[in-house]
Amino acid sequence: MGHVQTEEDLFGKPTVKRIEGLFQDCADFERRDYEPSGISVFYLVCIVGNDSLMRDIVLPFSDAGKEEALAILRRPPYRLAENARDCMNGILEGCAAILLNDQAWLIDLSEQLGRNIEQSETETVIAGPHDGFVENIFMNIAVMRKRIRSPRLKTLLLSVGEISRTPLMILYIDGLVNPDNLNRLVQRIENIEIDAVFETNMLVQFIDENPNSVFPQFMTTERPDAAASKLLGGKIIGILEGSPSVFSCPTAFFDFFTSPDDYYQRWLLGSALRLLRIIGFLITIGFTAFYVSVTTFHYEMIPHTMLLNLTESRSKVPFPPLFEALLMETTIELLREAGARLPTKIGQTIGIVGGIVIGQAAVQAGFTSNILIIAVATSAIASFVIPSYVMSASLRLIRFGLIILAGMYGNLGLLMGIGLIIIQLSGITNLGASYLTPIAPASFKDMLDTFVRGPFWALTKRPTISRSPNKTRQKMRK
């Protein structure tokens, strides 16, 4: 039977028996005794560095007497622990607890674990920096400190998970952040009651204002430059230990269609790319559904010359357009998922060869028409231009709903589906801000950096969604 932790165990005086009781049945827990001084050292072998252990524990205390050991412990970086809880938390974070005369000191011996900073594989850019966040929270904060070298960049340490106690660091810039936004976010995080939270995309689902919506409500990124840009816009950043993604808030729907690439290129090119993503969004959700609607109910909308080709292509297909479209969309999603789960080189082969072989075979076997293959492939390609993977996945799910409505009610069903999407978007808020900013409420200055990427001299104000007390971003003139 394991030892049950009581309030007395956690808040009582740090004793050898109490510390050992807290870590009973932990095979990686180790105790060392040094006879000359009478001190006892406790630590977790798996997270303590051997060099640090030798430098700060073994060498100073191996031959030290009691008075000499006390003199060493009174110096930095050794710090006094108030009770057994401090010792327990310190040991779990990579410290060694040193007990002497019913007092305890802590010394950080933690060893950096995980990979070095490298390029993000999910958010690649052509121009701009190529570093990305990693799973170590302090390395991520260091990266942010190098980009924003100001004491106004503040950090607030929280923890999530009743058992895991995973560190979560909230970053904001003093004077730019809205205090109400910060207080509301902290309150929601503190209200989370769950055993453990392992990843940022898992965390944001607990603080969503609309948890049943298919749309992501917190922007997540693995790019430090994107996170720094959000901070300078008056927004808040959250960095979770063990996750290479950070979240920012408040977030609007159109934030998911922006990319750091937009700002590293000429503004005309950046604007063209951003408009292309908006068009890709419309194609992704509506192209296949429109094909189903037209071929099922509205043949009069098809040009006469194209109608002959379409009729010939569909003459061998035994299924109605709705079933045909759902079959091919499901096949595309299966290929996409298979390509993502397999090793990189094999996944690319499956995606390319599988799509060509299955598409050609389906047409020859009479399962689908050539035109539907084009529609489905175009919709799939259009979904790839959306920079955010979570938004792209949400739009692919919405596409199935629109296809079903279009197959049942034609263009009326398609318009009904689009209306439901707009209603859903209009009802979503993020930290009290409208998800459809800058359309509702309308902000023409924000539109200059939403649907297009305006020239830098024109981007003088911070986004209204952040409700920053300092609205002026720059005073640069043309």
N, C-alpha and C positions, 0 to 999 in steps of 0.2 A: 504493500500500500504506500502511495506517495504521501509526502507531508502536505497537509492542508494549510495554506497560508492564512493566518489570522491578522487582525489589526495590530495585535501586540508584536507579531513577527515583523511587520512592516514598519511600525513606528517606534518600536522599542529600541533599547540601547544595542549598538552593534557588538555582538559577541560571537565567538567562534561557533558555539553550538547553534545560534540562530542563523548565521550565514550558511552553515552546512545544511541546516534543515530546509532552508529556502531552495537550495540546489540539490536536494536529495534525488538520487536516481538519474543524475546528469553525468553521463560517462565522460564528457569533455570538460567537466569542472575539476580543477586541480587546486590542491593546497600545498604550500611550502612553508616549513618552519625553519627559523634561523636561531640556533641555540644561544649564541653569545648575547644577543639583544632580546631574545624572547618574543620576536615578532612573528606573526603568521600572515601569509600572503595568499589571497584567493583570486582566481581568474579563470576565464574560459580559454582553453588551449587553442580552439579553432579560430578565434578572432584576434589573438594577441600576436604581435610580431616578435620573432626570436631576438632580433637585434635590440629592440626596445626593452624586452625583458632582461637581457643581459646588461644593458647600459643602466637602467633605472632601478633594477631590483637585485640582481645577482651580485654585481660588482660592488655597489655601495653597502650592502647589508651582510655579505658573507662573513666578514671578520669584524664588523662593527659591534661595539658594546652598546648597552642600553642608552647611555647618555649621548653617545655619538649618533645612534639611530634617531633619537628624538631631535637632535640638532639638524640632521638631514631632512627629516619630515617637515620641519618648520619652514623649509625653503620652497620656493616655486620649483617645479610645477606641481608639487604635491599639495593637495587641498583637503581640508578637513571635511569629513562626512558627518552629518547631524544625526542620522539614525540608520536603521537597517534598510529602510526603503532606498535611501541614497546609495548605500552600498550595492543593493540589488540592481538598481537602474544603471549604476556605473559599470558594474561587471557585465551586464547585458550589452552595454555600448562599447565594450572593449577596454575597460579600465581594469586595473588590479586594485583590490581592496587590501590595505595593510593595517592589521590590528595590533595595537600595543597599549597596555594599561587601560583597557575598556574604552579606548578611543580608536577611530578609524580614519584613515587617509586614502584618497584615491589618486591614482596616477594613470594618465591615458597611455595605453600601450597598443592601441588598435592598429591593425595593418590594413592598408588600402586593398580592397577586394574589387574585382571586376575589370572591365576592359578600359583601355585608354580612349581618349577622345578621338573620334573618327567621323567620317562623313555619314550623314543620315541616308539610309537606303530607301526610305519611303518618301522623302521630300528632296529630290535632287533638283539642282539649279545649274544653269549653264554659266551664268555670271554670278559673282558674289562669293562670300566665304563658304567653305566646305566643311566646317566643323559642325558637330551635332552633340546633343545632350547624351549622357550615359546614365547608368543606373545608380551612380554615387551622388547623393544629394549635395555634398560639399564641393565636389568637382563641378557640378552644375552651377552652384552659386558663385564659385570662383570664375567661371566663364562669364557669368553675368556681370560680376564686379569689374572684369577687364574691359567690358564693353561700355559700362556706365560707371565711370570713375568719379562718383559723387557721394558725399556723405548723406545726401537726401534719399539715396536708395536704401530703404528700410527693409528689415527682415523680421518676420514674426514666426516663431517656432510653435507649432501645434503637433498633436499626434492623433492618429485615427486607428481604430481597432482596439477593442477592449482587451484582447489577448496579445495581438501582435505589437501594439503600441508603435506603429510605423510613423517615423518622423515626417512631418509635412511643413514646408517652409513657405510662408506667404510673403511675396515681394511686392513693394509698391514704392512710388516716389512721393515723398512728402511735399505737399503743396500742389501736386497735380491730381492725386487721387481724391475721389469723393468720399468723405468719412462715412456717409450712410451706406455706400456700397461695401466698404471694408467691414463695417460692423455687421451688416446683414450676412455677408459671406462667412465671417468667423462664427457667427451664431449658428448657421446651418451646419458647418463642419463640427462644431461642438455638440450638436444634437444627434450626430450619427452614433448609433449603437449597434455595432456588429463585431464579430470576433476578429476579423482581419480585412484589410484592404490592400491589394497587391499591386494595383496598376492605376494610373491616372484616369484612363477611360472607364475603369470600374468606379473610381471615386466620384466622378462627375455625375454618375447616375443617381447617387444618393443626395445630391444637392440641386438636382433639376427642379424647377418650379412646375414643369409639366412632364412628369415621368412616363406618362403613357403615350407621348407623342413619338412619331417615328423619326422626327428631325433631331439631330444633335443640337444641344443648346449651349455647350461650352466648346470654344475653339481649343484644340490641342495641337501642339507642334513639337517637333524634335529639333528645331532650328533656333539657336540662340539669337540670331539677328532678328528673326520674326518676333521672339519674345521681348527683346529690347525695344522694338518698335511699338509693341502693345503698351509697355510700361510708359514710354514717352508720350503715348496718346492718353494717359490718365487712367489706364486700366490696371487690373490686378493680375499677378502671376502666381500660380501655385506649383511648387516642385515637390514631388513625392519620392521618398527614398525607395529605390528598387525599380523605378520606372524611367525610361528614357524620354518620356513625353511630359510636357508641362501644359497646364491649362491656363487660359486667360478669360477674363470676364470684366464687364458685361460683353455679350457677343450678339451680333446681328446675323441674319440669314446670309446676307451678301458677303460677310467676312470670309465665308468658306470658299469663295470664288476668287480670292486674291492670292497672289504668290509673291514672295520676295523678289523674284525675277522682274516683276513689273517696275520696281523702283531702280533696278540696276541697268535699265535700258532707256533709250530715248522715250519721252512721254507719249509720242504718237504710236510707237510700236507697242509700248505697254498698254495703251488704251485699246489698240486693235486686239491684242491677246485677251484682254479682259472681256471685251465684247464677244470674242469668239467663245469664251467659256460660258457666257450667258446663252448664246445660241446653242452650244453643246448641251446645256441644261434642258432647253426646250426640246431638242431632238431626242435626248435620252428618255424623257418621260412621255413624249407624245407621238413619235414617228411611227412606231409599230402599232400603237393604238389607233392612229389615224388610218393606217393601212387596213386594219381589221374593220373599222367603221365604214370606209369607202367600199371595200369589196363585199361587205355583207348587206349594206342598206343603200349606199349612195353611188351607184355606178355612173349616174349622170354627171358626177364631178370629175370623172376621168376623161381626158382628151381622147377623141375618137381614134387617133393613130396609136395611142398607147393602149387603148381598150382592147384592140385586136391581139396585141402581144400578151396582155394580161389574161385574156380569155384562153388563149392557146396554152399559156403556162399553167393555168389552174385547171385545165380540162382533165388532166391526169391525176389530180389530187382528190382523194375520196373523202377528205375531212372538211368541215366548215372552216372558214378563216380563223375563228376564235380558237378552236382546238389546235389548228396548224401553228398559229402564232405562239400559243402557250407551250407547245411541244418544243419549238425551236428556241424560245427564250430560256426554257428550263435546261436545254442542252448546252446553251452558251454559258449559263451559270455553273453548270457542272464542270465544264472545261475550265472556267475561270478559277473555281475552287480547287480543282485538281492541280492546275498550274501553280497556285499559291502554296499548296501543301507539299508538293514534291521538291526535291533539291533544285537549285536554280537552273542548272543546265538542262536537266530533264524536264522541268516545268516549262521552259521556253519551247522545247520541242513539242511537248504535248499540246500547248496552246496553238502553235502555228499549224503543225501537221494535223492535229485532231480537228481543228476548225475546217481546214481545207477538205480533208478526207470525208468527214461526216457531212459537211454541207453538200459536196458533190454527190455523195452516195444517196443522200436524202432526196435530192432533185431527181436523180436517175430512177430511184425506186418509187417515185410518185408520192412521197410523204409530204413534200412541200413544193412551192413554186420558186422560180429564180428570183422574182421580185421580192418575196418575203425574206429570202436569204440576204438580199441587199439591205432591206429595211432593218432586219435584226442586227446585221453586222455594223451598219451605220450607227444604230443606237448604242451598241456596245463600245464602238470606238469613241463616240461622243462622250460617254461616261468617263473615259480615261483622261480627258482634258481638265476635269475638275480636280484641283490640287488636293482637296481633303478626301481621304479614303472613306472616312465615316459618313460624310455627306454623299459621296458617290454610291456607297452601299445603300443608304436610305432611299435615294432616287431610284435605284434599280428595283427596290421593293415596291415603291409607288407605281412603277411602270406596269407591274402585273395587275394592280387594281384598276388602272385606267384601261388596260386591254380588255379586262372582263366587262367593265361598264360599256366600252365601245362595242363589244361583241353582242351585248344584250340590248342596248338602246341607240346605237349608232352615234352620230355627232351630238345628239342630245345627252347621251350618257357620258361622252368625252367632256362636254362642257360642264356637266354636273360634277364630274370628278375634279376638274380644274377649279370649279367653285368651292368644293370641299377642301381642296388644298389651300386655297387662299384664306378661307375661313379658319382653318387650322393654324396657318402662319400668323394670322391677325390676332389669335387668342394667346399666343405664346409670349411670355415675358422672361427676361433674364436679369436678375437683381432688380426687378421692377421696371426695367427698360423694355420698350417695344422691340420684338424680334424682327419687325419689318422696317426698322429705321434704315435709311432715311426716307422711305416712302410714306410710312404712317408712324409717327407724324412726319410731315414733309419737311425736308431740310435741303434746300438747293445747294448750299455750300458743301454738304456731305456728299451729294451726288457727284460732285466733281472728283471725288476719290472713291467712288463706288462702282458706277457703271463704266467709267473711264478712269484712267490715271492721269490726272491733270498735271500740268507743269509745276515744278517745285515752288516757283514764285507765287503761284496761285493758292497753294495749300497752306494758308496762314493760320487756320483754326484747328483745334483738336476736335476729334469726333464728338458730336453732341450726345451720343449714347453713353459716353463715360461720365457725363455731367461734371466735368472737371471744374474746380473753382478758378483755374488759370486757363482760359480758353485760347489764348494766343500761343501758337506753336512757333512762329517765326515772324520776323519783320523784314524779310528779304524782299527787295523790289526787283521788278523786271529790268 
